[in-house]
Amino acid sequence: MLRARDAMDRAYAEPLDVPALARVAHVSESHFTRTFRATFGETPHRYLQRRRVERAMFLLRETDRPVTEICFEVGFGSPGTFSRTFRDIVGRSPRAYRKETATARPAAAPPVHVPTCFTMAWTRPSHGGPAPGPGR
């Protein structure tokens, strides 16, 4: 299962399907889906969606690239699917997320070094529902 999860982490933008991931894990497709869910608490498809949304969150915060371009870069096939999935996981649209994170950062504040492990844990959306946002 770890091999398959690592493959999803590395190639999140590539088209990945259950048969390919099951081959990576050296198990049948049905066993892979059952075991992955039991091990990681979510289906392989949802895990992959969440990884893609995490990367999109970073790109929305740190770049000025268009939302549509980010959508395709992280592996979504259509902007509609991207926006719906992003809203389901994060709790707001990609544009609203970008606007909120841009206004949440003070312009004159000096950068503060925060260890990457803390940043990843804090910004990772939970698979149990939308991540808490400002004022929630």
ZAKE-424311 format. One record per residue (C-alpha): x, y, z. Coordinates in Angstrom, 3 decimals. Example, Ala and Ser with C-alpha at 12.3 -4.5 7.8 and 13.67 -1.06 7.14 Angstrom:
2
<rec><px>12.300</px><py>-4.500</py><pz>7.800</pz></rec>
<rec><px>13.670</px><py>-1.060</py><pz>7.140</pz></rec>
END
This chain:
136
<rec><px>0.000</px><py>0.000</py><pz>0.000</pz></rec>
<rec><px>2.869</px><py>2.350</py><pz>0.739</pz></rec>
<rec><px>4.269</px><py>1.819</py><pz>-2.765</pz></rec>
<rec><px>0.954</px><py>2.807</py><pz>-4.305</pz></rec>
<rec><px>0.557</px><py>5.833</py><pz>-2.031</pz></rec>
<rec><px>4.113</px><py>6.929</py><pz>-2.828</pz></rec>
<rec><px>3.362</px><py>6.541</py><pz>-6.545</pz></rec>
<rec><px>0.303</px><py>8.785</py><pz>-6.133</pz></rec>
<rec><px>2.368</px><py>11.342</py><pz>-4.202</pz></rec>
<rec><px>5.032</px><py>11.398</py><pz>-6.933</pz></rec>
<rec><px>2.759</px><py>11.326</py><pz>-9.984</pz></rec>
<rec><px>-0.377</px><py>13.074</py><pz>-8.696</pz></rec>
<rec><px>-0.732</px><py>15.053</py><pz>-11.948</pz></rec>
<rec><px>-0.642</px><py>11.928</py><pz>-14.108</pz></rec>
<rec><px>-3.772</px><py>9.965</py><pz>-14.997</pz></rec>
<rec><px>-3.728</px><py>7.178</py><pz>-12.393</pz></rec>
<rec><px>-6.340</px><py>4.463</py><pz>-12.084</pz></rec>
<rec><px>-7.005</px><py>1.624</py><pz>-9.649</pz></rec>
<rec><px>-5.701</px><py>-1.151</py><pz>-11.964</pz></rec>
<rec><px>-2.344</px><py>0.617</py><pz>-12.362</pz></rec>
<rec><px>-2.055</px><py>1.332</py><pz>-8.635</pz></rec>
<rec><px>-3.015</px><py>-2.260</py><pz>-7.768</pz></rec>
<rec><px>-0.192</px><py>-3.467</py><pz>-10.023</pz></rec>
<rec><px>2.227</px><py>-1.181</py><pz>-8.173</pz></rec>
<rec><px>1.058</px><py>-2.698</py><pz>-4.863</pz></rec>
<rec><px>1.159</px><py>-6.247</py><pz>-6.333</pz></rec>
<rec><px>-2.452</px><py>-7.064</py><pz>-5.355</pz></rec>
<rec><px>-5.821</px><py>-7.422</py><pz>-7.097</pz></rec>
<rec><px>-7.917</px><py>-4.311</py><pz>-7.773</pz></rec>
<rec><px>-10.633</px><py>-5.141</py><pz>-5.258</pz></rec>
<rec><px>-8.138</px><py>-6.089</py><pz>-2.561</pz></rec>
<rec><px>-6.202</px><py>-2.902</py><pz>-3.268</pz></rec>
<rec><px>-9.252</px><py>-0.665</py><pz>-2.851</pz></rec>
<rec><px>-10.392</px><py>-2.402</py><pz>0.357</pz></rec>
<rec><px>-6.938</px><py>-2.467</py><pz>1.928</pz></rec>
<rec><px>-6.075</px><py>1.098</py><pz>0.928</pz></rec>
<rec><px>-9.262</px><py>2.392</py><pz>2.539</pz></rec>
<rec><px>-8.678</px><py>0.347</py><pz>5.697</pz></rec>
<rec><px>-5.053</px><py>1.510</py><pz>5.909</pz></rec>
<rec><px>-5.383</px><py>5.202</py><pz>5.057</pz></rec>
<rec><px>-9.022</px><py>5.949</py><pz>5.917</pz></rec>
<rec><px>-10.082</px><py>7.016</py><pz>2.425</pz></rec>
<rec><px>-10.400</px><py>5.531</py><pz>-1.036</pz></rec>
<rec><px>-7.466</px><py>5.738</py><pz>-3.466</pz></rec>
<rec><px>-9.485</px><py>8.111</py><pz>-5.647</pz></rec>
<rec><px>-10.212</px><py>10.480</py><pz>-2.756</pz></rec>
<rec><px>-6.586</px><py>10.369</py><pz>-1.592</pz></rec>
<rec><px>-5.416</px><py>11.307</py><pz>-5.079</pz></rec>
<rec><px>-7.971</px><py>14.133</py><pz>-5.276</pz></rec>
<rec><px>-6.826</px><py>15.462</py><pz>-1.906</pz></rec>
<rec><px>-3.155</px><py>15.389</py><pz>-2.963</pz></rec>
<rec><px>-4.036</px><py>17.305</py><pz>-6.129</pz></rec>
<rec><px>-6.014</px><py>19.877</py><pz>-4.136</pz></rec>
<rec><px>-3.112</px><py>20.291</py><pz>-1.682</pz></rec>
<rec><px>-0.794</px><py>21.119</py><pz>-4.573</pz></rec>
<rec><px>-3.383</px><py>23.482</py><pz>-6.042</pz></rec>
<rec><px>-3.690</px><py>25.239</py><pz>-2.668</pz></rec>
<rec><px>0.058</px><py>25.868</py><pz>-2.700</pz></rec>
<rec><px>-0.005</px><py>27.181</py><pz>-6.280</pz></rec>
<rec><px>-2.993</px><py>29.420</py><pz>-5.555</pz></rec>
<rec><px>-1.217</px><py>30.896</py><pz>-2.507</pz></rec>
<rec><px>2.228</px><py>31.295</py><pz>-4.009</pz></rec>
<rec><px>1.643</px><py>32.141</py><pz>-7.688</pz></rec>
<rec><px>-0.518</px><py>34.439</py><pz>-9.766</pz></rec>
<rec><px>-1.198</px><py>31.806</py><pz>-12.416</pz></rec>
<rec><px>-4.788</px><py>31.445</py><pz>-13.626</pz></rec>
<rec><px>-6.999</px><py>28.952</py><pz>-11.792</pz></rec>
<rec><px>-7.649</px><py>27.036</py><pz>-15.037</pz></rec>
<rec><px>-3.923</px><py>26.575</py><pz>-15.640</pz></rec>
<rec><px>-3.448</px><py>25.299</py><pz>-12.079</pz></rec>
<rec><px>-6.400</px><py>22.953</py><pz>-12.545</pz></rec>
<rec><px>-4.771</px><py>21.190</py><pz>-15.482</pz></rec>
<rec><px>-1.277</px><py>21.257</py><pz>-13.973</pz></rec>
<rec><px>-2.336</px><py>19.335</py><pz>-10.877</pz></rec>
<rec><px>-4.099</px><py>16.648</py><pz>-12.916</pz></rec>
<rec><px>-7.776</px><py>17.574</py><pz>-13.135</pz></rec>
<rec><px>-9.440</px><py>17.094</py><pz>-16.503</pz></rec>
<rec><px>-11.884</px><py>20.003</py><pz>-16.310</pz></rec>
<rec><px>-12.203</px><py>23.264</py><pz>-14.397</pz></rec>
<rec><px>-15.705</px><py>22.295</py><pz>-13.234</pz></rec>
<rec><px>-14.516</px><py>19.066</py><pz>-11.619</pz></rec>
<rec><px>-11.570</px><py>20.911</py><pz>-10.106</pz></rec>
<rec><px>-13.747</px><py>23.643</py><pz>-8.586</pz></rec>
<rec><px>-16.312</px><py>21.175</py><pz>-7.224</pz></rec>
<rec><px>-13.644</px><py>18.916</py><pz>-5.698</pz></rec>
<rec><px>-11.712</px><py>21.884</py><pz>-4.303</pz></rec>
<rec><px>-14.890</px><py>23.228</py><pz>-2.668</pz></rec>
<rec><px>-15.759</px><py>19.786</py><pz>-1.243</pz></rec>
<rec><px>-12.319</px><py>19.404</py><pz>0.357</pz></rec>
<rec><px>-11.395</px><py>22.976</py><pz>1.308</pz></rec>
<rec><px>-14.830</px><py>24.437</py><pz>1.900</pz></rec>
<rec><px>-14.582</px><py>27.326</py><pz>-0.557</pz></rec>
<rec><px>-13.908</px><py>27.881</py><pz>-4.251</pz></rec>
<rec><px>-10.339</px><py>28.161</py><pz>-5.593</pz></rec>
<rec><px>-10.846</px><py>31.869</py><pz>-6.320</pz></rec>
<rec><px>-12.227</px><py>32.531</py><pz>-2.831</pz></rec>
<rec><px>-9.334</px><py>30.569</py><pz>-1.299</pz></rec>
<rec><px>-6.802</px><py>32.621</py><pz>-3.269</pz></rec>
<rec><px>-8.495</px><py>35.878</py><pz>-2.255</pz></rec>
<rec><px>-8.656</px><py>34.891</py><pz>1.444</pz></rec>
<rec><px>-5.038</px><py>33.745</py><pz>1.599</pz></rec>
<rec><px>-3.855</px><py>36.882</py><pz>-0.194</pz></rec>
<rec><px>-5.680</px><py>39.153</py><pz>2.273</pz></rec>
<rec><px>-4.689</px><py>37.037</py><pz>5.278</pz></rec>
<rec><px>-0.981</px><py>37.704</py><pz>4.725</pz></rec>
<rec><px>0.256</px><py>41.093</py><pz>5.911</pz></rec>
<rec><px>2.131</px><py>42.802</py><pz>3.086</pz></rec>
<rec><px>4.869</px><py>44.332</py><pz>5.247</pz></rec>
<rec><px>5.506</px><py>41.391</py><pz>7.563</pz></rec>
<rec><px>8.964</px><py>39.863</py><pz>7.258</pz></rec>
<rec><px>9.008</px><py>36.186</py><pz>6.275</pz></rec>
<rec><px>9.100</px><py>33.791</py><pz>9.199</pz></rec>
<rec><px>10.803</px><py>30.434</py><pz>8.868</pz></rec>
<rec><px>8.379</px><py>27.646</py><pz>9.711</pz></rec>
<rec><px>9.535</px><py>24.040</py><pz>9.359</pz></rec>
<rec><px>8.002</px><py>22.377</py><pz>6.313</pz></rec>
<rec><px>6.517</px><py>19.561</py><pz>8.402</pz></rec>
<rec><px>4.462</px><py>22.092</py><pz>10.400</pz></rec>
<rec><px>3.335</px><py>23.901</py><pz>7.267</pz></rec>
<rec><px>2.268</px><py>20.651</py><pz>5.591</pz></rec>
<rec><px>0.355</px><py>19.493</py><pz>8.669</pz></rec>
<rec><px>-1.372</px><py>22.851</py><pz>9.137</pz></rec>
<rec><px>-2.411</px><py>23.372</py><pz>5.505</pz></rec>
<rec><px>-3.344</px><py>19.763</py><pz>4.686</pz></rec>
<rec><px>-7.097</px><py>19.464</py><pz>4.360</pz></rec>
<rec><px>-8.587</px><py>16.658</py><pz>6.396</pz></rec>
<rec><px>-10.395</px><py>13.859</py><pz>4.639</pz></rec>
<rec><px>-13.252</px><py>14.173</py><pz>7.111</pz></rec>
<rec><px>-14.568</px><py>17.447</py><pz>5.685</pz></rec>
<rec><px>-13.499</px><py>20.976</py><pz>4.803</pz></rec>
<rec><px>-10.404</px><py>22.364</py><pz>6.431</pz></rec>
<rec><px>-11.054</px><py>25.034</py><pz>9.041</pz></rec>
<rec><px>-10.694</px><py>28.474</py><pz>7.572</pz></rec>
<rec><px>-10.441</px><py>31.972</py><pz>8.973</pz></rec>
<rec><px>-13.330</px><py>32.671</py><pz>11.301</pz></rec>
<rec><px>-14.463</px><py>29.042</py><pz>11.562</pz></rec>
END
